[in-house]
Amino acid sequence: MNIIEELTRNVIEKKEHLKLKRIAEIIGNNVLEGKKTARLPFTYDEIEVYADQLEASNILVLVEAETTRVTLDWGLAS
């Protein structure tokens, strides 16, 4: 693997890590505020790889039909 490919891979991994961290931060802040839902600043395509993990944790992934924006709902888990 050349240096450009390795750097590109590292940047992509870092972006994914930051996205996952942001999702966790949004959920955490909303839980602390007593909310049971949160709208993410991502489209479904951007978080699709995490959808199964979220749903396995009893967090529904709701997708708006027109914009594909995502709302998470963990109210049913409690």
Steps between C-alpha positions, in 0.01 A plus 500: 500500500645836407500804726210672319276195535593464866435868575167485317399192700604672825293810417194288419537303824538822699185648341302186583627508858399865535155425354445218748624721784257775391207255497588383852536861616158594359334200666675567831409868509137429418477227763640742759232752398230236547418472130414172333581598142772684314535618143841431354686736267558204267304329226420131518767425241760656729408287803369185332794293626396580860124445459504132600715573807265778608192286453666214689531749788124570484547830320263539206646660189225706336566636151314795345377400157590815308828604659622165641590689819513276804325523835593258776233387746595313816176574685367150444801350677399649835 
